[in-house]
């Protein structure tokens, strides 16, 4: 029998009294090198209950894809919920600050999700991408030139390139102040920490203040778009509302709240990981220098091999099974795309990085189904431009001690803390 045809099993859930907790080396918040534990989970317990976080951890490609594709059984309503409950002081700060932000799309379910996504999609047009591309390219070149002008011949691709480029892009798209990159980054860091981090009650307090400021700025952007005819995504959504489309100011602000985070945080990580992985494979980097038409395929392989988001969440609405394991109604699931993307059942020699891989585009880095990432084309466009311009301006960049690069603790996001490089004239 195949694993989906096998008789349901308990999976060692403490609630059932079956089995003892065995984690196979998996540490949910440690992103430094999770791939060894992913392989162990796929082989030994592909659907595992992890009592430390209260989630069923799903690691095989077919199972992850099937859950993403079945929104009626597996709701996205928990996708943006805090992994750790907010402490009393953080709750007070946010309540008194008027924080009522909700997911733009990723945690919404049909029919609400369908209604809002249809409207928002009309603002993500080829016209907007085409209009942004020259500015993205100019920004990449400016950031690179500034780094390469240093006498030290050293830089950090995260801070010196990946940090500003996607942030300025999404601020331009939204219609926010592009001079406030550090402010938006600080707010986004707080959102990531408060939603997917493992913070104590005291550690949550400064982040709670930041989220209040963040949400109030989103509300201000919507109010401003009502007062002034802005050529921006928020302006487009406000105009759609004026023309009779069913979308509220709160929903527009929530879309803004989500995009200002998702539109740059994951792309910053994608750019960092793309250059980190490519420079770690000099033979394949040389292939791109020799033939830049391979860059889009290389981007897809990076998304498979080292995605920005390694895990996402769902909630079972009814008693069901995943990979032959009984999942009770109300159970929380952690879908580990970072593991699914290295499943040998779908990808040949999955632990190897190969920019010529024929099926790299079938990765699950952007999810699957009705919640497939709306901004995927913009993220890949920016990543492609960065690789093109690094090849044009600094093809001989070298990583400084790539084995020493570390990744921040987080349940879902695998982001390097720095990507140090050097070069010669």
DRENLUMLO-820932 format. One record per residue (C-alpha): residue number from 1; residue in three letters; x, z, y. Coordinates in nm, 4 decimals, always signed. Example, Ala and Ser with C-alpha at 12.3 -4.5 7.8 and 13.67 -1.06 7.14 Angstrom:
2
   pos   code         px         pz         py
     1    ALA    +1.2300    +0.7800    -0.4500
     2    SER    +1.3670    +0.7140    -0.1060
***
This chain:
425
   pos   code         px         pz         py
     1    UNK    +0.0000    +0.0000    +0.0000
     2    UNK    +0.1114    -0.0531    +0.3597
     3    UNK    +0.1387    +0.2514    +0.5780
     4    UNK    -0.1902    +0.1644    +0.7510
     5    UNK    -0.3578    +0.1443    +0.4100
     6    UNK    -0.2143    +0.4718    +0.2852
     7    UNK    -0.4334    +0.7736    +0.2376
     8    UNK    -0.4483    +0.9843    +0.5561
     9    UNK    -0.2048    +1.2744    +0.5696
    10    UNK    -0.1778    +1.5802    +0.7904
    11    UNK    +0.1570    +1.5095    +0.9574
    12    UNK    +0.2505    +1.8763    +0.9607
    13    UNK    +0.0079    +1.9775    +1.2356
    14    UNK    +0.0178    +2.3578    +1.2748
    15    UNK    -0.3549    +2.3464    +1.3402
    16    UNK    -0.4133    +2.2254    +0.9861
    17    UNK    -0.1776    +2.4763    +0.8304
    18    UNK    +0.0094    +2.1930    +0.6594
    19    UNK    +0.3850    +2.1779    +0.6725
    20    UNK    +0.6460    +2.3393    +0.8948
    21    UNK    +0.7568    +2.2027    +1.2327
    22    UNK    +1.0417    +1.9537    +1.1815
    23    UNK    +1.1535    +1.7564    +1.4835
    24    UNK    +1.4204    +1.5255    +1.3315
    25    UNK    +1.6525    +1.5863    +1.6252
    26    UNK    +1.3899    +1.4796    +1.8799
    27    UNK    +1.4044    +1.6646    +2.2129
    28    UNK    +1.1118    +1.5434    +2.4262
    29    UNK    +1.2672    +1.6038    +2.7698
    30    UNK    +1.6278    +1.5093    +2.6891
    31    UNK    +1.6877    +1.1422    +2.7678
    32    UNK    +2.0661    +1.1220    +2.7332
    33    UNK    +2.0575    +0.9473    +2.3939
    34    UNK    +1.7164    +0.9715    +2.2308
    35    UNK    +1.7570    +0.6632    +2.0126
    36    UNK    +1.9119    +0.8400    +1.7132
    37    UNK    +1.6157    +1.0757    +1.6930
    38    UNK    +1.3750    +0.7846    +1.7456
    39    UNK    +1.5221    +0.6114    +1.4398
    40    UNK    +1.4870    +0.9312    +1.2351
    41    UNK    +1.1244    +0.9703    +1.3401
    42    UNK    +1.0384    +0.6094    +1.2568
    43    UNK    +1.1936    +0.6500    +0.9122
    44    UNK    +1.0787    +1.0009    +0.8246
    45    UNK    +0.7735    +1.0977    +1.0295
    46    UNK    +0.6495    +0.8134    +1.2506
    47    UNK    +0.3468    +1.0155    +1.3623
    48    UNK    +0.4687    +1.3723    +1.4188
    49    UNK    +0.2934    +1.6671    +1.5786
    50    UNK    +0.5314    +1.8365    +1.8237
    51    UNK    +0.4003    +2.1866    +1.8869
    52    UNK    +0.6502    +2.2366    +2.1720
    53    UNK    +0.4576    +1.9950    +2.3946
    54    UNK    +0.1250    +1.9771    +2.2098
    55    UNK    +0.1432    +1.6016    +2.1465
    56    UNK    +0.1379    +1.3727    +1.8460
    57    UNK    +0.4551    +1.1659    +1.8849
    58    UNK    +0.4025    +0.8027    +1.7743
    59    UNK    +0.7182    +0.5962    +1.7250
    60    UNK    +0.6542    +0.2748    +1.5277
    61    UNK    +0.5848    -0.0560    +1.7032
    62    UNK    +0.2597    -0.1461    +1.5266
    63    UNK    +0.1142    +0.2022    +1.5756
    64    UNK    +0.2078    +0.2234    +1.9444
    65    UNK    +0.0685    -0.1227    +2.0150
    66    UNK    -0.2538    -0.0509    +1.8241
    67    UNK    -0.3185    +0.2690    +2.0200
    68    UNK    -0.2534    +0.0950    +2.3531
    69    UNK    -0.4936    -0.1810    +2.2506
    70    UNK    -0.7816    +0.0499    +2.1510
    71    UNK    -0.8901    +0.2025    +2.4828
    72    UNK    -1.2303    +0.2996    +2.3425
    73    UNK    -1.0734    +0.5352    +2.0855
    74    UNK    -0.7643    +0.6366    +2.2815
    75    UNK    -0.8378    +0.7165    +2.6443
    76    UNK    -0.5798    +0.6900    +2.9228
    77    UNK    -0.7389    +0.9810    +3.1089
    78    UNK    -0.4369    +1.2061    +3.0421
    79    UNK    -0.1731    +0.9506    +3.1488
    80    UNK    -0.1134    +1.1172    +3.4860
    81    UNK    -0.1951    +1.4773    +3.3909
    82    UNK    +0.0850    +1.7339    +3.4411
    83    UNK    +0.2736    +1.7937    +3.1190
    84    UNK    +0.3163    +2.1566    +3.2216
    85    UNK    +0.0250    +2.3351    +3.3869
    86    UNK    +0.0647    +2.3898    +3.7592
    87    UNK    +0.1402    +2.7466    +3.8573
    88    UNK    -0.0942    +2.9486    +4.0816
    89    UNK    +0.1137    +2.9067    +4.3991
    90    UNK    +0.1534    +2.5310    +4.3501
    91    UNK    -0.2213    +2.5037    +4.2925
    92    UNK    -0.2930    +2.6998    +4.6107
    93    UNK    -0.0584    +2.4840    +4.8189
    94    UNK    -0.2143    +2.1639    +4.6918
    95    UNK    -0.5742    +2.2803    +4.7229
    96    UNK    -0.5275    +2.4134    +5.0767
    97    UNK    -0.3366    +2.0968    +5.1689
    98    UNK    -0.6317    +1.8800    +5.0669
    99    UNK    -0.4526    +1.7149    +4.7763
   100    UNK    -0.7134    +1.5156    +4.5840
   101    UNK    -0.5041    +1.2161    +4.4747
   102    UNK    -0.5957    +1.0480    +4.1503
   103    UNK    -0.4421    +0.7673    +3.9504
   104    UNK    -0.4619    +0.4214    +4.0974
   105    UNK    -0.5243    +0.2549    +3.7612
   106    UNK    -0.3194    +0.3905    +3.4710
   107    UNK    -0.5341    +0.7004    +3.4048
   108    UNK    -0.8695    +0.5402    +3.4809
   109    UNK    -1.1016    +0.4123    +3.2090
   110    UNK    -1.3611    +0.1314    +3.2079
   111    UNK    -1.5856    +0.0531    +3.3787
   112    UNK    -1.4136    +0.2206    +3.6764
   113    UNK    -1.0732    +0.0843    +3.5724
   114    UNK    -1.2120    -0.2677    +3.5298
   115    UNK    -1.3777    -0.2641    +3.8721
   116    UNK    -1.0729    -0.1388    +4.0639
   117    UNK    -0.8157    -0.3467    +3.8741
   118    UNK    -1.0113    -0.6665    +3.9431
   119    UNK    -1.0007    -0.5958    +4.3161
   120    UNK    -0.6364    -0.4844    +4.3220
   121    UNK    -0.5288    -0.7911    +4.1219
   122    UNK    -0.6469    -1.0142    +4.4035
   123    UNK    -0.3871    -0.8493    +4.6283
   124    UNK    -0.1016    -0.9102    +4.3785
   125    UNK    -0.0915    -1.2823    +4.4474
   126    UNK    +0.1859    -1.5425    +4.4067
   127    UNK    +0.1671    -1.5809    +4.7847
   128    UNK    +0.2761    -1.2220    +4.8341
   129    UNK    +0.5616    -1.2531    +4.5822
   130    UNK    +0.6804    -1.5780    +4.7413
   131    UNK    +0.6680    -1.4213    +5.0860
   132    UNK    +0.8673    -1.1180    +4.9689
   133    UNK    +1.1415    -1.3048    +4.7801
   134    UNK    +1.3639    -1.4032    +5.0788
   135    UNK    +1.3531    -1.0488    +5.2136
   136    UNK    +1.4354    -0.9039    +4.8705
   137    UNK    +1.7329    -1.1381    +4.8349
   138    UNK    +1.8606    -1.0647    +5.1860
   139    UNK    +1.8286    -0.6916    +5.1224
   140    UNK    +2.0199    -0.7178    +4.7930
   141    UNK    +2.3010    -0.9117    +4.9610
   142    UNK    +2.3190    -0.6642    +5.2485
   143    UNK    +2.3377    -0.3659    +5.0112
   144    UNK    +2.6044    -0.5365    +4.8002
   145    UNK    +2.8128    -0.6387    +5.1020
   146    UNK    +2.8062    -0.2822    +5.2346
   147    UNK    +2.9247    -0.1435    +4.9018
   148    UNK    +3.1940    -0.4076    +4.8502
   149    UNK    +3.3350    -0.3483    +5.1997
   150    UNK    +3.4618    -0.0031    +5.0996
   151    UNK    +3.8370    +0.0438    +5.0872
   152    UNK    +3.7969    +0.2786    +4.7899
   153    UNK    +3.6794    -0.0139    +4.5701
   154    UNK    +3.4284    +0.2211    +4.4091
   155    UNK    +3.0533    +0.2496    +4.4284
   156    UNK    +2.7386    +0.3702    +4.2569
   157    UNK    +2.4961    +0.0940    +4.1624
   158    UNK    +2.2106    +0.3443    +4.1575
   159    UNK    +2.2614    +0.4803    +4.5070
   160    UNK    +2.4235    +0.1778    +4.6699
   161    UNK    +2.1896    -0.0925    +4.5377
   162    UNK    +1.9050    +0.0106    +4.3075
   163    UNK    +1.7899    +0.2966    +4.5311
   164    UNK    +1.6947    +0.1017    +4.8434
   165    UNK    +1.6014    -0.2456    +4.7225
   166    UNK    +1.2741    -0.1794    +4.5344
   167    UNK    +1.1754    +0.1006    +4.7718
   168    UNK    +1.1949    -0.1280    +5.0737
   169    UNK    +1.0085    -0.3960    +4.8759
   170    UNK    +0.7160    -0.1719    +4.7872
   171    UNK    +0.7023    -0.0152    +5.1340
   172    UNK    +0.6826    -0.3664    +5.2805
   173    UNK    +0.4124    -0.4656    +5.0315
   174    UNK    +0.2054    -0.1549    +5.1017
   175    UNK    +0.2586    -0.1702    +5.4778
   176    UNK    +0.4476    +0.1595    +5.5077
   177    UNK    +0.7466    +0.2455    +5.7274
   178    UNK    +1.0567    +0.0868    +5.5695
   179    UNK    +1.2853    +0.3192    +5.7661
   180    UNK    +1.1570    +0.6169    +5.5659
   181    UNK    +1.3137    +0.5329    +5.2299
   182    UNK    +1.4587    +0.8795    +5.1737
   183    UNK    +1.1262    +1.0460    +5.2541
   184    UNK    +0.9332    +0.8335    +5.0066
   185    UNK    +1.2034    +0.8818    +4.7448
   186    UNK    +1.1806    +1.2579    +4.7890
   187    UNK    +0.8037    +1.2465    +4.7486
   188    UNK    +0.8372    +1.0253    +4.4406
   189    UNK    +1.0936    +1.2580    +4.2852
   190    UNK    +0.8443    +1.5398    +4.3315
   191    UNK    +0.5676    +1.3402    +4.1712
   192    UNK    +0.7834    +1.2633    +3.8674
   193    UNK    +0.8920    +1.6262    +3.8366
   194    UNK    +0.5410    +1.7683    +3.8761
   195    UNK    +0.3767    +1.5226    +3.6363
   196    UNK    +0.6343    +1.4580    +3.3624
   197    UNK    +0.8869    +1.7365    +3.4145
   198    UNK    +0.9282    +2.0817    +3.2624
   199    UNK    +0.9254    +2.3036    +3.5735
   200    UNK    +0.8784    +2.6777    +3.6093
   201    UNK    +0.6100    +2.8050    +3.8478
   202    UNK    +0.8717    +2.8753    +4.1170
   203    UNK    +1.0368    +2.5349    +4.0738
   204    UNK    +0.7011    +2.3674    +4.1360
   205    UNK    +0.6531    +2.5111    +4.4865
   206    UNK    +0.8665    +2.2720    +4.6981
   207    UNK    +0.7329    +1.9772    +4.4988
   208    UNK    +0.3756    +2.0876    +4.5687
   209    UNK    +0.4443    +2.0738    +4.9433
   210    UNK    +0.5905    +1.7251    +4.9017
   211    UNK    +0.2856    +1.5992    +4.7114
   212    UNK    +0.0545    +1.7209    +4.9883
   213    UNK    +0.2618    +1.5283    +5.2455
   214    UNK    +0.2701    +1.2239    +5.0174
   215    UNK    -0.1073    +1.2175    +4.9726
   216    UNK    -0.1734    +1.2681    +5.3433
   217    UNK    +0.0500    +0.9691    +5.4185
   218    UNK    -0.1526    +0.7538    +5.1773
   219    UNK    -0.4732    +0.8590    +5.3521
   220    UNK    -0.3120    +0.7776    +5.6893
   221    UNK    -0.2140    +0.4287    +5.5722
   222    UNK    -0.5740    +0.3548    +5.4728
   223    UNK    -0.7096    +0.4885    +5.8026
   224    UNK    -0.4556    +0.2791    +5.9925
   225    UNK    -0.5580    -0.0338    +5.8009
   226    UNK    -0.9176    +0.0249    +5.9137
   227    UNK    -0.8037    +0.0466    +6.2757
   228    UNK    -0.5478    -0.2360    +6.2667
   229    UNK    -0.5589    -0.5661    +6.0808
   230    UNK    -0.2481    -0.5260    +5.8646
   231    UNK    -0.0903    -0.8015    +5.6539
   232    UNK    -0.0247    -0.5705    +5.3609
   233    UNK    -0.1682    -0.4779    +5.0248
   234    UNK    -0.3527    -0.1807    +5.1754
   235    UNK    -0.4823    -0.4152    +5.4462
   236    UNK    -0.6005    -0.6572    +5.1774
   237    UNK    -0.7908    -0.3809    +4.9968
   238    UNK    -0.9517    -0.2556    +5.3174
   239    UNK    -1.0583    -0.6121    +5.4035
   240    UNK    -1.2023    -0.6481    +5.0520
   241    UNK    -1.4020    -0.3317    +5.1125
   242    UNK    -1.5310    -0.4666    +5.4467
   243    UNK    -1.6327    -0.7884    +5.2682
   244    UNK    -1.8488    -0.5939    +5.0248
   245    UNK    -1.6151    -0.5211    +4.7336
   246    UNK    -1.6876    -0.1863    +4.5662
   247    UNK    -1.3776    +0.0207    +4.6404
   248    UNK    -1.3709    +0.3455    +4.8388
   249    UNK    -1.1108    +0.4720    +5.0839
   250    UNK    -1.0157    +0.7425    +4.8336
   251    UNK    -0.9630    +0.4795    +4.5642
   252    UNK    -0.7499    +0.2659    +4.7977
   253    UNK    -0.5424    +0.5726    +4.8890
   254    UNK    -0.5044    +0.6526    +4.5171
   255    UNK    -0.3839    +0.2972    +4.4500
   256    UNK    -0.1366    +0.3445    +4.7335
   257    UNK    -0.0305    +0.6820    +4.5899
   258    UNK    +0.0375    +0.5197    +4.2528
   259    UNK    +0.2075    +0.2030    +4.3791
   260    UNK    +0.4386    +0.3828    +4.6204
   261    UNK    +0.5686    +0.5672    +4.3143
   262    UNK    +0.5439    +0.3154    +4.0310
   263    UNK    +0.6430    +0.0199    +4.2468
   264    UNK    +0.9921    +0.1463    +4.3100
   265    UNK    +1.0749    +0.4395    +4.0821
   266    UNK    +1.0659    +0.2363    +3.7628
   267    UNK    +1.2244    -0.0682    +3.9293
   268    UNK    +1.5114    +0.1427    +4.0621
   269    UNK    +1.5674    +0.2513    +3.7029
   270    UNK    +1.5259    -0.1040    +3.5695
   271    UNK    +1.7913    -0.2368    +3.8096
   272    UNK    +2.0260    +0.0517    +3.7278
   273    UNK    +1.9804    +0.0078    +3.3537
   274    UNK    +2.0096    -0.3705    +3.3705
   275    UNK    +2.3483    -0.3610    +3.5409
   276    UNK    +2.4626    -0.0633    +3.3332
   277    UNK    +2.3765    -0.2335    +3.0027
   278    UNK    +2.5007    -0.5803    +3.0990
   279    UNK    +2.8341    -0.4510    +3.2295
   280    UNK    +2.8667    -0.2510    +2.9070
   281    UNK    +2.8535    -0.5824    +2.7172
   282    UNK    +3.1159    -0.7965    +2.8939
   283    UNK    +3.0782    -1.0907    +2.6571
   284    UNK    +2.7081    -1.1190    +2.7406
   285    UNK    +2.7747    -1.0602    +3.1113
   286    UNK    +3.0123    -1.3572    +3.0940
   287    UNK    +2.7363    -1.5646    +2.9362
   288    UNK    +2.5224    -1.4995    +3.2445
   289    UNK    +2.8084    -1.5893    +3.4768
   290    UNK    +2.8509    -1.9149    +3.2868
   291    UNK    +2.4779    -1.9854    +3.2621
   292    UNK    +2.2537    -1.7963    +3.5117
   293    UNK    +1.9445    -1.9585    +3.3604
   294    UNK    +1.9741    -1.6918    +3.0908
   295    UNK    +1.9064    -1.4112    +3.3394
   296    UNK    +1.5261    -1.3880    +3.2821
   297    UNK    +1.5838    -1.3545    +2.9062
   298    UNK    +1.8491    -1.0895    +2.9701
   299    UNK    +1.6013    -0.8912    +3.1803
   300    UNK    +1.3492    -0.8984    +2.8939
   301    UNK    +1.6142    -0.7754    +2.6500
   302    UNK    +1.7063    -0.4875    +2.8833
   303    UNK    +1.3368    -0.3934    +2.8989
   304    UNK    +1.3331    -0.3827    +2.5191
   305    UNK    +1.6677    -0.2102    +2.4728
   306    UNK    +1.6671    +0.0384    +2.7613
   307    UNK    +1.3263    +0.0602    +2.9330
   308    UNK    +1.2568    +0.2675    +3.2436
   309    UNK    +0.9579    +0.4332    +3.0755
   310    UNK    +1.0235    +0.5427    +2.7183
   311    UNK    +0.6930    +0.7203    +2.6500
   312    UNK    +0.3358    +0.7175    +2.7762
   313    UNK    +0.0277    +0.9238    +2.6946
   314    UNK    -0.3184    +0.8798    +2.5470
   315    UNK    -0.5998    +1.1091    +2.4287
   316    UNK    -0.8054    +1.0604    +2.1105
   317    UNK    -1.1752    +1.0631    +2.1903
   318    UNK    -1.2917    +1.0822    +1.8274
   319    UNK    -1.1510    +1.1824    +1.4890
   320    UNK    -0.9295    +0.8926    +1.3858
   321    UNK    -0.6058    +0.7970    +1.2121
   322    UNK    -0.2772    +0.6564    +1.3403
   323    UNK    -0.0273    +0.5215    +1.0897
   324    UNK    -0.2205    +0.6911    +0.8103
   325    UNK    -0.2135    +1.0327    +0.9802
   326    UNK    -0.5361    +1.2172    +1.0650
   327    UNK    -0.5719    +1.2630    +1.4415
   328    UNK    -0.8528    +1.4961    +1.5567
   329    UNK    -1.0778    +1.4291    +1.8526
   330    UNK    -0.9244    +1.5689    +2.1714
   331    UNK    -0.5675    +1.5343    +2.0438
   332    UNK    -0.2986    +1.4194    +2.2853
   333    UNK    -0.0657    +1.1369    +2.1852
   334    UNK    +0.2777    +1.0455    +2.3167
   335    UNK    +0.3426    +0.6753    +2.2563
   336    UNK    +0.7199    +0.6275    +2.2439
   337    UNK    +0.7751    +0.2684    +2.3587
   338    UNK    +1.1495    +0.3315    +2.3681
   339    UNK    +1.1326    +0.3798    +1.9912
   340    UNK    +0.8799    +0.1030    +1.9235
   341    UNK    +1.1102    -0.1428    +2.0989
   342    UNK    +1.3794    -0.0669    +1.8387
   343    UNK    +1.1585    -0.0905    +1.5312
   344    UNK    +1.3311    -0.3051    +1.2657
   345    UNK    +0.9892    -0.4087    +1.1382
   346    UNK    +0.9504    -0.6144    +1.4561
   347    UNK    +1.3000    -0.6730    +1.5953
   348    UNK    +1.5934    -0.7919    +1.3869
   349    UNK    +1.9047    -0.5722    +1.4256
   350    UNK    +1.7147    -0.3662    +1.6867
   351    UNK    +1.9978    -0.1306    +1.7855
   352    UNK    +2.2058    -0.4273    +1.9080
   353    UNK    +2.1740    -0.5666    +2.2598
   354    UNK    +2.1347    -0.9441    +2.2536
   355    UNK    +2.0333    -1.1497    +2.5588
   356    UNK    +1.9621    -1.4422    +2.3249
   357    UNK    +1.7032    -1.2502    +2.1202
   358    UNK    +1.4104    -1.4849    +2.0555
   359    UNK    +1.1301    -1.2272    +2.0647
   360    UNK    +1.2574    -0.9836    +2.3294
   361    UNK    +0.9503    -1.0531    +2.5453
   362    UNK    +0.7262    -0.8873    +2.2861
   363    UNK    +0.8610    -0.5448    +2.3911
   364    UNK    +0.6153    -0.2736    +2.4934
   365    UNK    +0.8033    -0.1558    +2.8043
   366    UNK    +0.5061    -0.2423    +3.0275
   367    UNK    +0.2476    -0.1109    +2.7826
   368    UNK    -0.0164    -0.3287    +2.6223
   369    UNK    -0.3870    -0.3998    +2.6530
   370    UNK    -0.6082    -0.3388    +2.9541
   371    UNK    -0.3521    -0.1133    +3.1241
   372    UNK    -0.0616    -0.3586    +3.0979
   373    UNK    +0.1529    -0.3001    +3.4073
   374    UNK    +0.0101    -0.4910    +3.7027
   375    UNK    +0.3429    -0.4990    +3.8863
   376    UNK    +0.5532    -0.6310    +3.5992
   377    UNK    +0.6247    -0.9676    +3.7643
   378    UNK    +0.7423    -0.8071    +4.0881
   379    UNK    +0.9730    -0.5702    +3.8987
   380    UNK    +1.1260    -0.8558    +3.6976
   381    UNK    +1.1610    -1.0725    +4.0092
   382    UNK    +1.3633    -0.8046    +4.1857
   383    UNK    +1.5768    -0.7391    +3.8800
   384    UNK    +1.6493    -1.1105    +3.8396
   385    UNK    +1.7504    -1.1436    +4.2058
   386    UNK    +1.9841    -0.8437    +4.1783
   387    UNK    +2.1629    -0.9894    +3.8743
   388    UNK    +2.1894    -1.3307    +4.0439
   389    UNK    +2.3442    -1.1858    +4.3575
   390    UNK    +2.5824    -0.9522    +4.1744
   391    UNK    +2.7068    -1.2566    +3.9822
   392    UNK    +2.7423    -1.4471    +4.3117
   393    UNK    +2.9169    -1.1699    +4.5050
   394    UNK    +3.0824    -0.9376    +4.2518
   395    UNK    +3.1030    -1.0925    +3.9050
   396    UNK    +3.4022    -0.8744    +3.8125
   397    UNK    +3.2383    -0.5391    +3.8663
   398    UNK    +3.3394    -0.2837    +3.6025
   399    UNK    +3.1736    +0.0394    +3.4970
   400    UNK    +3.3711    +0.3597    +3.5450
   401    UNK    +3.3504    +0.5605    +3.2222
   402    UNK    +3.0136    +0.4301    +3.0990
   403    UNK    +3.0035    +0.6917    +2.8216
   404    UNK    +2.9879    +0.9650    +3.0878
   405    UNK    +2.6646    +0.8352    +3.2454
   406    UNK    +2.3837    +1.0884    +3.2082
   407    UNK    +2.0064    +1.0657    +3.2362
   408    UNK    +1.7649    +1.3074    +3.4016
   409    UNK    +1.5433    +1.5354    +3.1947
   410    UNK    +1.1912    +1.3928    +3.1761
   411    UNK    +0.9212    +1.3344    +2.9161
   412    UNK    +0.8554    +0.9706    +3.0053
   413    UNK    +1.1184    +0.8259    +3.2399
   414    UNK    +1.4733    +0.7464    +3.1290
   415    UNK    +1.6681    +0.7126    +3.4536
   416    UNK    +2.0477    +0.7305    +3.4905
   417    UNK    +2.1665    +0.9845    +3.7463
   418    UNK    +2.4423    +0.7458    +3.8616
   419    UNK    +2.6064    +0.4172    +3.7624
   420    UNK    +2.9666    +0.4348    +3.8955
   421    UNK    +3.1554    +0.1051    +3.9291
   422    UNK    +3.4831    -0.0317    +4.0570
   423    UNK    +3.6178    -0.3762    +4.1456
   424    UNK    +3.9234    -0.5651    +4.2599
   425    UNK    +3.9655    -0.8172    +4.5395
***
